[in-house]
């Protein structure tokens, strides 16, 4: 026995080490490091003779099990010593981190004899999370975008950049650097380029590839337009006055800007003011008043402008010696003194000369006017009043009149056509509004008077964009224009109309949800959408705002923006998503927000339940599967009958039970209408059997463009009385008339006649309805048919085509009230005419009609007094068993769970005898 054991141990000792096992696991997971060695059964029954060790590739020991069952194992690793006797020496690593990556070796020996070893290579994978650090770039200047990848292992990662789905920078590897205690890495991919206006609404993307994971993030750029800067000093007469410097900034975007003054490297305080320009950028002038100490320091002064996305601030500098030259004491030479004296003499002579003509030109002096330039607002907004003003000063302004022009077109006062109490004009109205107003004359200094002429207007883009106002000043009764003033071009703005955030309906297997917001009727075309979720800014995935969009006929622009979020985020219900819309016409951005996911309600049919016989029923309507829970239900009552329903809103009796939450983002509710006692309640119950009256449940929800309605009629369906068989009557010309009489029933039953041999085809029938002697409804349905042979004719009869039985004349065919089949071929026409009963009046087939119908088609139109004769093909294909004629009628009714069928079948023997 011991020899066998020694032989077994020798064989196990010579087993070659297998190739390393490759394992790849995710960060933070639990992995089993196997050590599969041949089982030793019960031969290894003594653990004290067993030695097991797990070591790393660098020689460090991870776990060991030695003599006397002593063991040592590092934290984060587990194994099961009792399983060693079964040949299982596996090691479990929990909460895997990058430090666990590497090669492991398992060695097993028994009684100092080596049983074998096993190599395992463990790789830890952690996919990166990506974000674009900043999306601000400087127009037509070198700009840089940074894409940050964090929390990945092992390095490296591949960064690539795309524009509108096309690659603009090939993938390049970046190792990054460790970040955090667990050894995860962090890397940054850069894109340096010169953005143009074509990139304004283009979609850029940062793509990161790591291992088997490929992730991408799309976004749109936020543009910064650098200003042109000009520095100047406000002129003063002497250095004794304070020095004020002006820094003019023109053509920058966005409006948020930081301007600081720096003197010799020291930042000075300032106060900002900015205004928009016609091209959508902004203009501002920053002033700086230097103190005496700062002025004495001299040196260089700088105007530094910081903007988002700019790598370096824009700046301009100048020397204070140039801006603020020192005062020089005037020194008059002899020649200068002589010039001054000569000038004084000349002035005296000119004064005397002018004084001699002063009395003659006194009236002209009194008529002299001082007219200011046209004062414009910084900008005007569509649909809001704007005003332009001219100030006129003189001695006779009471005799002055003004005329206003838009470009070269005279402006008339149209304010009387528009109500001042209500809204002036719609924001996109076509009616022009102008109101002319003169204030004065007002007394000013001396004998001079002041007149203020103003023009109030409501701007329209199609009319006032790029236009100028003109004001002509003249005296009353005179055609001569004394003074003409022309305004500068003014900026017309239109604030965008922003829709609510729309969540697109998605399929159940979709992982993302698209959110869309629309902005319309704005001007100018520069607009910015910024998406946020729980305080973090998102990147839009699509935008319909073009870099050079075309305005509509009124001059307005339209744009939209979309953003996508994981479905799981919105289905949590409390995730807040909002978008801010920035435009130069807005003082504050417009914000639209939404919470959660929107689901359309499913509205069931109305059911009724009566507590006691004869009492009005309680109506109920189940509403399921909707979100958010806010819901509006309105009950309306139906009047009249089926053909002329009218609605009347129910004032009382309606109740909404719920909403009740059924799942994370799903609710259900039940709309209930309790019975109410009304004056016409008895009339409604009386009209119930006739199908009159009823109710409508109207459901409104924010996910619905139109309300959902369900109707209920105040009538209980009752089945009709159906006879056990149909009545059949045959004429000598082979025409069979089948009839069925239904008594009672509410509402009216539907009947479908079919006939054929092997298969059945639908037939045309005629139904008449009247009241019986017992007061119940009686519905009679009649169907006439003729058998057609292989040649298209009835066997044994002359061709008849599709015929009609008409009222009046001799009775040739009619149904019998008996239950059995009656053949009339053996009887003479006279007996037939005397024995058959009429249906719905006498129906005949005249001799002239019989001959005239030979040339008619099977689809002949039948008048209101006739009965259509259907032609039924009973021919049998070759080599098949011949079957007789079958006629079947299907009766359908709401009170019947299944349709009722009545069938008449003709046997082959009967058909032969009839032929």
VEXTOR-498867 format. One line per field, with one value per residue (C-alpha): residue in one letter; x, y, z. Coordinates in pm, whole numbers, plus 50000, padded with zeros to 5 digits. Layout:
N
res	c(A	...)
xx	c(X	...)
yy	c(Y	...)
zz	c(Z	...)
***
This chain:
915
res	c(X	X	X	X	X	X	X	X	X	X	X	X	X	X	X	X	X	X	X	X	X	X	X	X	X	X	X	X	X	X	X	X	X	X	X	X	X	X	X	X	X	X	X	X	X	X	X	X	X	X	X	X	X	X	X	X	X	X	X	X	X	X	X	X	X	X	X	X	X	X	X	X	X	X	X	X	X	X	X	X	X	X	X	X	X	X	X	X	X	X	X	X	X	X	X	X	X	X	X	X	X	X	X	X	X	X	X	X	X	X	X	X	X	X	X	X	X	X	X	X	X	X	X	X	X	X	X	X	X	X	X	X	X	X	X	X	X	X	X	X	X	X	X	X	X	X	X	X	X	X	X	X	X	X	X	X	X	X	X	X	X	X	X	X	X	X	X	X	X	X	X	X	X	X	X	X	X	X	X	X	X	X	X	X	X	X	X	X	X	X	X	X	X	X	X	X	X	X	X	X	X	X	X	X	X	X	X	X	X	X	X	X	X	X	X	X	X	X	X	X	X	X	X	X	X	X	X	X	X	X	X	X	X	X	X	X	X	X	X	X	X	X	X	X	X	X	X	X	X	X	X	X	X	X	X	X	X	X	X	X	X	X	X	X	X	X	X	X	X	X	X	X	X	X	X	X	X	X	X	X	X	X	X	X	X	X	X	X	X	X	X	X	X	X	X	X	X	X	X	X	X	X	X	X	X	X	X	X	X	X	X	X	X	X	X	X	X	X	X	X	X	X	X	X	X	X	X	X	X	X	X	X	X	X	X	X	X	X	X	X	X	X	X	X	X	X	X	X	X	X	X	X	X	X	X	X	X	X	X	X	X	X	X	X	X	X	X	X	X	X	X	X	X	X	X	X	X	X	X	X	X	X	X	X	X	X	X	X	X	X	X	X	X	X	X	X	X	X	X	X	X	X	X	X	X	X	X	X	X	X	X	X	X	X	X	X	X	X	X	X	X	X	X	X	X	X	X	X	X	X	X	X	X	X	X	X	X	X	X	X	X	X	X	X	X	X	X	X	X	X	X	X	X	X	X	X	X	X	X	X	X	X	X	X	X	X	X	X	X	X	X	X	X	X	X	X	X	X	X	X	X	X	X	X	X	X	X	X	X	X	X	X	X	X	X	X	X	X	X	X	X	X	X	X	X	X	X	X	X	X	X	X	X	X	X	X	X	X	X	X	X	X	X	X	X	X	X	X	X	X	X	X	X	X	X	X	X	X	X	X	X	X	X	X	X	X	X	X	X	X	X	X	X	X	X	X	X	X	X	X	X	X	X	X	X	X	X	X	X	X	X	X	X	X	X	X	X	X	X	X	X	X	X	X	X	X	X	X	X	X	X	X	X	X	X	X	X	X	X	X	X	X	X	X	X	X	X	X	X	X	X	X	X	X	X	X	X	X	X	X	X	X	X	X	X	X	X	X	X	X	X	X	X	X	X	X	X	X	X	X	X	X	X	X	X	X	X	X	X	X	X	X	X	X	X	X	X	X	X	X	X	X	X	X	X	X	X	X	X	X	X	X	X	X	X	X	X	X	X	X	X	X	X	X	X	X	X	X	X	X	X	X	X	X	X	X	X	X	X	X	X	X	X	X	X	X	X	X	X	X	X	X	X	X	X	X	X	X	X	X	X	X	X	X	X	X	X	X	X	X	X	X	X	X	X	X	X	X	X	X	X	X	X	X	X	X	X	X	X	X	X	X	X	X	X	X	X	X	X	X	X	X	X	X	X	X	X	X	X	X	X	X	X	X	X	X	X	X	X	X	X	X	X	X	X	X	X	X	X	X	X	X	X	X	X	X	X	X	X	X	X	X	X	X	X	X	X	X	X	X	X	X	X	X	X	X	X	X	X	X	X	X	X	X	X	X	X	X	X	X	X	X	X	X	X	X	X	X	X	X	X	X	X	X	X	X	X	X	X	X	X	X	X	X	X	X	X	X	X	X	X	X	X	X	X	X	X	X	X	X	X	X	X	X	X	X	X	X	X	X	X	X	X	X	X	X	X	X	X	X	X	X	X	X	X	X	X	X	X	X	X	X	X	X	X	X	X	X	X	X	X	X	X	X	X)
xx	c(50000	50277	50446	50140	50133	50498	50441	50148	50348	50633	50399	50252	50598	50693	50382	50493	50366	50077	50078	49965	49590	49492	49219	49076	48842	48674	48784	48627	48506	48583	48790	48884	49247	49225	49490	49365	49584	49498	49271	49438	49119	49161	49535	49603	49421	49680	49682	49991	50200	50063	50233	50064	50205	50082	50346	50355	50575	50816	50871	50653	50437	50060	49940	50102	49988	50258	50328	50114	49842	49995	49878	49938	49734	49741	49436	49190	49255	49057	49091	48938	49195	48945	48908	49279	49217	48990	49264	49115	49386	49213	49264	48992	49077	48797	48755	49021	49238	49521	49775	49639	49745	50033	50143	50059	50215	50051	50288	50172	50383	50295	50530	50816	50731	50630	50286	50284	50230	49999	50048	49773	49804	49555	49468	49257	49047	48887	48714	48756	48496	48535	48442	48536	48694	48603	48405	48499	48714	48829	48703	48983	49250	49451	49232	49269	49013	49088	48924	48974	48972	48972	48963	49111	49363	49588	49735	49742	49418	49371	49230	49076	48868	48581	48381	48035	48121	48445	48782	48995	49269	49385	49396	49708	49800	49837	49964	49851	49949	49822	49547	49407	49515	49405	49633	49383	49511	49412	49496	49419	49387	49432	49299	49459	49289	49170	48786	48587	48225	48149	48223	47959	47691	47901	47906	48250	48333	48599	48648	48844	48945	49068	49098	48769	48582	48516	48344	48259	48122	47973	47938	47910	48152	48095	48257	48455	48511	48807	48745	48932	49072	49151	49279	49248	49251	48963	49093	49136	49251	49510	49691	49515	49210	49181	49293	49031	49132	48894	48936	48699	48621	48431	48309	48343	48124	47980	47864	48022	48366	48622	48819	49091	49339	49703	49960	50321	50204	49949	49576	49351	48971	48709	48326	48174	47905	47836	47586	47514	47615	47416	47622	47536	47858	47889	48054	48169	48394	48575	48696	48968	49030	49380	49452	49724	49967	49895	49930	50267	50398	50380	50513	50302	49928	49759	49397	49371	49062	48996	48737	48631	48815	49098	49443	49589	49408	49372	49553	49669	49925	50037	50272	50131	50387	50209	49853	49918	50188	50310	50184	50416	50418	50331	50618	50535	50803	50804	50662	50391	50300	50273	50048	49822	49788	49710	49447	49280	49259	49108	48848	48740	48701	48498	48278	48207	48129	47888	47724	47639	47436	47288	46963	46894	46952	46775	46480	46711	46895	46568	46490	46820	46772	46993	46892	47043	47117	46855	46872	46834	46783	47073	46843	46475	46280	46017	45668	45780	45771	46084	46133	46360	46387	46517	46564	46520	46619	46558	46358	46068	46034	45657	45651	45856	45720	45894	45855	45979	46095	46190	46476	46312	45950	45734	45588	45224	45069	44892	44849	44475	44432	44571	44421	44653	44475	44523	44837	44996	45075	45151	45524	45514	45235	45236	45053	45291	45252	45385	45294	45425	45447	45581	45644	45688	45779	45955	46146	46518	46795	46721	46465	46538	46276	46302	46086	46118	45991	45964	45854	45724	45715	45681	45974	45944	46244	46123	46065	46322	46626	46912	46687	46753	46520	46528	46386	46337	46283	46111	45891	45516	45395	45745	45869	46234	46393	46601	46778	46780	46906	46973	47005	47252	47140	46982	46975	46643	46618	46355	46354	46314	45996	46116	45909	45887	46128	45984	46069	46052	45852	46094	46064	46099	46445	46592	46862	46854	46587	46612	46512	46435	46374	46279	46346	46164	46104	46431	46677	46973	47065	47327	47172	47318	47161	47311	47183	47214	47131	47147	47387	47627	47640	47556	47669	47400	47397	47226	47124	46928	47079	47297	47613	47445	47071	46814	46540	46172	45976	45932	46306	46297	46519	46440	46668	46644	46873	46869	47025	47027	47023	47027	46679	46757	46830	46490	46301	46416	46148	46335	46612	46592	46698	46691	46811	46900	46864	47093	47022	47118	46748	46708	46804	46809	46835	46511	46500	46292	46305	46151	46154	46125	45991	45658	45429	45101	44801	44608	44233	44005	43643	43374	43205	42880	42758	42411	42371	41996	41764	41608	41867	42107	42439	42778	43028	43399	43698	44046	44347	44684	45051	45095	45362	45377	45081	44896	44582	44254	43928	43604	43269	43017	42663	42529	42182	41941	41991	42262	42228	42245	42457	42507	42736	42660	42923	42836	42845	42858	42906	43258	43543	43905	44045	44424	44669	44834	45197	45232	45599	45891	45753	45405	45070	44713	44383	44010	43761	43418	43088	42830	42457	42275	41900	41804	41473	41518	41649	41323	41336	41689	41588	41287	41505	41762	41609	41622	41993	41956	42168	42505	42829	43177	43496	43752	44111	44375	44747	45061	45179	44868	44823	44450	44232	44137	43762	43567	43189	42917	42552	42265	42132	42164	42208	41949	41980	41713	41499	41651	41435	41574	41584	41539	41244	41319	41116	41217	41062	41026	41309	41560	41551	41560	41439	41573	41433	41490	41274	41438	41216	41329	41689	41873	42062	41999	42167	42401	42344	42585	42452	42691	42643	42846	42947	43297	43355	43116	43097	42916	42576	42371	42055	41771	41656	41331	41239	40898	40716	40527	40189	40355	40544	40882	41112	41092	41384	41324	41624	41570	41832	41762	42006	42033	42266	42514	42666	43000	42879	42756	42384	42151	42120	41798	41698	41748	42011	41886	42197	42187	41814	41590	41249	41036	40719	40386	40257	40228	40393	40656	40867	40823	40940	40724	40653	40701	41015	41055	41192	40926	40993	40770	40905	40622	40349	40208	40270	39911	39926	40249	40102	39808	39995	40302	40286	40412	40708	40718	40456	40416	40742	40721	40944	40758	40795	40940	41198	41277	41368	41538	41768	41943	42176	42231	42543	42555	42629	42308	42194	41859	41614	41458	41160	41359	41548	41892	41933	42280	42442	42618	42870	42812	43039	43281	43643	43733	43821	43656	43343	43045	42877	42537	42448	42495	42337	42449	42359	42569	42388	42615	42498	42674	42469	42587	42924	42953	42769	42465	42460	42167	42249	42049	42214	42090	42150	42273	41955	41736	41938	41903	41527	41488	41682)
yy	c(50000	50245	50166	50283	50606	50675	50603	50847	51121	51068	51107	51428	51570	51547	51735	52036	52381	52482	52801	53107	53168	53520	53689	54039	54182	54516	54751	54675	54325	53986	53732	53369	53276	52904	52648	52329	52031	51662	51538	51327	51167	51056	50996	51354	51311	51481	51862	51886	51732	51973	52302	52556	52896	53179	53430	53738	53768	53988	53712	53854	53602	53650	53344	53036	52718	52515	52241	52219	52388	52730	52982	53344	53543	53909	54135	54132	53760	53453	53073	52756	52518	52231	52217	52146	51772	51780	51937	52291	52545	52850	53201	53470	53841	54081	54451	54439	54752	54823	54709	54355	54339	54106	53742	53489	53146	52867	52593	52274	52008	51713	51549	51751	51618	51876	51810	52091	52460	52690	53041	53305	53651	53906	54228	54502	54719	55052	55244	55624	55894	56186	56553	56862	57102	57424	57488	57855	57947	58277	58354	58341	58314	58015	57828	57508	57249	57000	56660	56507	56129	56019	55701	55457	55176	55059	55340	55458	55595	55713	56061	56166	56469	56497	56776	56699	56330	56362	56304	56619	56479	56118	55904	55957	55776	55954	55773	56035	56031	55844	56029	55907	55648	55336	55401	55513	55742	56081	56213	56521	56533	56872	57014	57338	57511	57846	57855	58041	58149	57823	57645	57846	57577	57280	56969	56870	56543	56402	56025	55819	55455	55237	54860	54736	55055	55337	55649	55975	56313	56569	56941	57280	57569	57889	58174	58468	58765	58980	59355	59630	59855	60224	60430	60808	61083	61320	61667	61911	62270	62230	61967	62105	61909	61533	61316	61078	60803	60623	60268	60202	59836	59754	59433	59184	58888	58773	59066	58932	59090	59189	59509	59616	59901	59829	60096	59982	59629	59731	59674	59982	59985	60047	60036	59861	59974	59799	59819	59596	59677	59600	59290	59117	59207	59468	59806	59964	60244	60216	60533	60576	60887	60897	61045	61304	61044	60803	61087	61188	60832	60859	60551	60321	60256	59937	59840	59460	59261	58905	58689	58326	58090	58334	58191	58540	58864	59141	59459	59801	60026	60386	60624	60878	61131	61113	61108	61375	61620	61873	62233	62493	62857	63092	63320	63604	63731	64078	63948	63766	64078	64269	64001	64017	64391	64370	64106	64322	64613	64386	64258	64609	64700	64390	64459	64813	64691	64427	64670	64894	64617	64478	64673	64560	64192	64191	63987	63736	63693	63635	63361	63177	62826	62583	62223	61923	61593	61316	61141	60764	60489	60240	59977	59913	59592	59461	59518	59779	60156	60341	60716	60954	61319	61652	61965	62307	62637	62992	63309	63212	62835	62891	62944	62630	62303	61968	61688	61334	61081	60715	60712	60934	60838	61092	60967	61036	61005	60664	60643	60706	60375	60176	60159	60292	60100	59755	59600	59836	59581	59213	59151	59050	59281	59440	59761	60054	60273	60630	60906	61261	61492	61845	61974	62349	62613	62617	62921	62872	63129	63489	63534	63196	62922	62545	62305	61927	61727	61351	61052	60741	60421	60046	59888	59612	59430	59425	59804	59954	59727	59936	60243	60602	60879	61231	61545	61861	62193	62487	62785	62759	62862	62843	62573	62635	62381	62559	62260	61885	61623	61256	60986	60703	60351	60195	59837	59645	59351	59078	58852	58481	58292	57978	57660	57420	57129	56844	56484	56258	55938	55643	55269	55043	54922	55270	55368	55745	56014	56323	56662	56943	57316	57559	57934	58137	58493	58642	58891	58907	58547	58490	58273	58035	57729	57592	57266	57175	56868	56881	57176	57031	57167	56923	56917	56955	56683	56875	57224	57359	57708	57760	57967	58186	58121	58272	58487	58439	58698	58915	58906	58671	58371	58026	57778	57463	57261	56900	56719	56351	56191	55830	55693	55583	55944	56076	55773	55851	56118	56384	56460	56829	56928	57286	57491	57860	58061	58363	58642	59006	59110	58946	59120	58784	58442	58251	57927	57619	57316	56973	56693	56324	56128	56185	55889	55904	55771	55466	55525	55221	55204	55329	55065	55106	54961	55009	54970	54896	54802	55106	55347	55545	55361	55476	55515	55439	55480	55342	55558	55383	55415	55795	56032	56295	56240	56568	56480	56654	56462	56620	56440	56543	56413	56307	56417	56312	55989	55816	56037	56376	56364	56686	56741	56917	56949	56776	57020	56768	56396	56361	56226	56124	55842	55859	55902	55596	55511	55163	55172	55410	55656	55522	55616	55503	55664	55599	55861	55804	55970	55921	55924	56255	56328	56556	56670	56484	56164	55977	56093	55955	55618	55608	55680	55421	55143	55365	55426	55790	55958	55871	56020	56116	56091	56345	56304	56577	56534	56730	56445	56473	56717	56647	56506	56138	56069	55755	55735	55541	55515	55484	55159	54797	54562	54285	54000	53949	53637	53429	53155	52803	52807	53041	53051	52943	52975	52876	53000	52808	53018	52894	53202	53123	53374	53326	53526	53551	53737	53867	53996	54239	54320	54641	54774	54650	54325	54290	54014	53876	53641	53402	53118	52872	52508	52424	52788	53071	53420	53724	53817	54132	54134	54369	54452	54616	54714	54775	54742	54421	54373	54310	54642	54481	54562	54321	54303	54108	54024	53886	53753	53630	53415	53211	52918	52955	52658	52628	52845	53117	53013	52847	52476	52401	52769	53046	53308	53572	53763	53960	54032	54238	54155	54468	54572	54557	54318	53939	53765	53533	53464	53522	53356	53107	53128	52753	52601	52340	52380	52430	52359	52548	52405	52144	52406	52635	53004	53066	52838	52989	53333	53228	53026	53233	53509	53859	54013	54383	54437	54237	54171	54053	53977	54097	53937	54252	54275	53905	53962	54294	54160	53918	54199	54340	54269	54093	54422	54595	54874	54805	55076	55118	54900	54602	54302	54218	53862	53726	53475	53190	52967	52603	52446	52179	52157	51833	51528	51666	51549	51747	51937	52096	52462	52607	52931	53067	53383	53524	53725	53953	54151	54319	54108	53784	53646	53463	53517	53298	53104	52963	52739	52582	52298	52144	51775	51636	51430	51736	51934	51656	51634	52008	52012)
zz	c(50000	50093	49764	49574	49774	49700	49329	49321	49488	49243	48945	49089	49147	48781	48657	48453	48549	48321	48125	48329	48353	48241	48450	48388	48650	48715	48989	49328	49231	49388	49195	49255	49183	49103	49182	49008	49104	49060	49341	49609	49739	50098	50068	50194	50518	50736	50703	50921	50641	50377	50279	50049	49952	49728	49619	49396	49089	49287	49541	49821	50005	49993	50189	50343	50516	50689	50939	51249	51043	51090	50830	50731	50479	50379	50426	50140	50060	50171	50132	50273	50438	50489	50108	50070	50123	49813	49602	49611	49701	49542	49680	49677	49643	49741	49662	49392	49348	49101	49361	49321	48956	48875	48855	49131	49187	49386	49519	49697	49868	50088	50337	50184	49838	49575	49429	49171	49110	48911	48769	48754	48593	48727	48538	48696	48464	48561	48280	48274	48325	48084	48083	47887	48134	47953	47635	47597	47298	47147	46797	46534	46803	46915	47166	47355	47464	47742	47780	48125	48175	48540	48741	48486	48514	48368	48158	47886	47730	47370	47308	46976	46871	46621	46458	46324	46347	46145	46307	46333	46558	46537	46853	47061	47384	47718	48028	48274	48640	48948	49129	49459	49715	49520	49222	48958	48687	48553	48204	47994	47614	47445	47118	46994	46701	46563	46591	46324	46294	46112	46441	46628	46634	46527	46747	46874	47041	47268	47237	47488	47432	47716	47694	47555	47656	47410	47543	47377	47485	47246	47312	47149	47187	47381	47191	47325	47093	47197	47200	47030	47305	47293	47586	47612	47872	47939	47850	48139	48137	48406	48607	48911	48800	48848	48558	48419	48179	47943	47817	47521	47449	47132	46963	47252	47353	47593	47800	48119	48118	48377	48320	48558	48565	48643	48721	48740	48818	49086	49019	49058	49129	48857	48793	48481	48236	47901	47613	47306	46948	46628	46542	46871	47056	47334	47385	47709	47828	48158	48326	48585	48789	48930	49268	49313	49444	49156	48907	49047	49019	48637	48454	48238	48276	48142	48063	48105	47990	48112	47933	47969	47734	47658	47728	47773	47863	47607	47711	47599	47770	47745	47917	48159	48032	47692	47831	48095	47977	48237	48233	48084	48194	47907	47801	47560	47332	47175	46852	47042	47231	46906	46763	47064	47036	46666	46739	47001	46756	46493	46735	46824	46457	46386	46687	46572	46221	46346	46583	46289	46126	46448	46430	46076	46153	46486	46355	46198	46527	46703	46450	46501	46641	46826	46741	46918	46755	46757	47093	47050	47307	47327	47176	47113	47167	46927	47061	47319	47283	47180	47165	46972	47074	46939	47156	46990	47156	47031	47082	46858	46902	46939	46559	46484	46345	46299	46044	46103	45842	45846	45599	45334	45404	45595	45923	46008	46353	46368	46745	46724	46541	46834	47181	47451	47728	47583	47439	47190	46925	46904	46912	46546	46433	46090	46184	46226	46536	46552	46796	46744	47043	47099	47451	47503	47451	47789	47915	47960	48010	47914	47641	47487	47486	47449	47245	47273	46975	47023	46819	46996	46790	46826	46640	46385	46247	45887	45899	46137	46106	45964	45927	46040	46158	46015	46175	45970	46154	45981	46062	46028	45685	45538	45301	45377	45606	45866	46018	45942	46186	46097	46363	46377	46299	46604	46726	46715	46954	46989	47293	47216	47291	47470	47480	47769	47777	47572	47653	47349	47372	47372	47342	47641	47532	47489	47740	47678	47664	47444	47587	47342	47385	47108	47085	46823	46705	46832	46686	46635	46557	46829	47103	47359	47523	47846	47995	48362	48570	48949	48935	48675	48320	48041	47681	47412	47147	46865	46768	46473	46511	46205	46198	45936	45980	45750	45902	45832	45627	45940	46014	46316	46382	46522	46696	46905	47128	47247	47537	47623	47966	48080	48119	48475	48578	48470	48597	48949	48946	49144	48895	48807	48455	48336	48043	48035	47715	47679	47434	47408	47425	47766	48087	48260	48095	48036	48233	48162	48386	48418	48669	48598	48306	48130	48056	47865	48060	47944	47985	48007	47896	48135	48350	48544	48871	49023	49400	49377	49089	48929	49074	48852	48815	48942	48658	48685	48452	48529	48432	48452	48361	48371	48505	48653	48885	48816	48619	48529	48479	48357	48332	48066	48018	47679	47573	47299	47106	46910	46604	46779	47096	47284	47582	47910	48184	48508	48798	49081	49140	48995	49207	49139	49353	49365	49204	49357	49285	49136	49032	49065	48806	48731	48882	48847	48937	48906	48793	48955	48873	49149	49056	49103	49119	48835	48692	48368	48532	48465	48105	48073	48215	47987	47686	47790	47583	47277	47332	47447	47712	47854	47987	47870	48080	47954	48077	48039	48112	48026	47802	47580	47294	47302	47583	47585	47596	47681	47622	47801	47699	47940	47797	47909	47609	47583	47332	47064	47029	46744	46577	46556	46176	45882	45639	45281	44960	44603	44278	43950	43805	44069	44294	44666	44924	45279	45569	45943	46197	46520	46803	47078	47161	47242	47054	46702	46605	46306	46049	45788	45518	45341	45089	44884	44853	44982	45093	45182	45029	45175	45030	45003	45219	45306	45661	45770	46127	46283	46616	46680	46846	47183	47162	47093	46804	46510	46267	45943	45727	45374	45132	44776	44578	44258	44197	43909	43723	43548	43260	43488	43460	43706	43629	43441	43416	43171	43249	43486	43602	43923	43959	44179	44315	44285	44459	44269	44000	44034	44323	44178	44491	44861	45185	45364	45734	45768	45907	45628	45275	45009	44640	44401	44071	44049	44085	43824	43851	43945	44246	44353	44339	44555	44817	44909	45164	45102	45296	45370	45101	44776	44587	44221	43927	43615	43274	43121	43400	43345	42980	43043	43311	43075	42973	43324	43531	43866	44043	43932	44160	44322	44416	44758	44660	44527	44663	44525	44389	44470	44233	44413	44236	44340	44077	44202	44078	43892	44100	44412	44592	44489	44773	44797	44850	45200	45328	45665	45859	46148	46422	46637	46941	47240	47482	47320	47423	47089	46759	46684	46353	46154	45857	45575	45379	45051	44997	44664	44619	44674	44421	44161	44205	44178	43851)
***
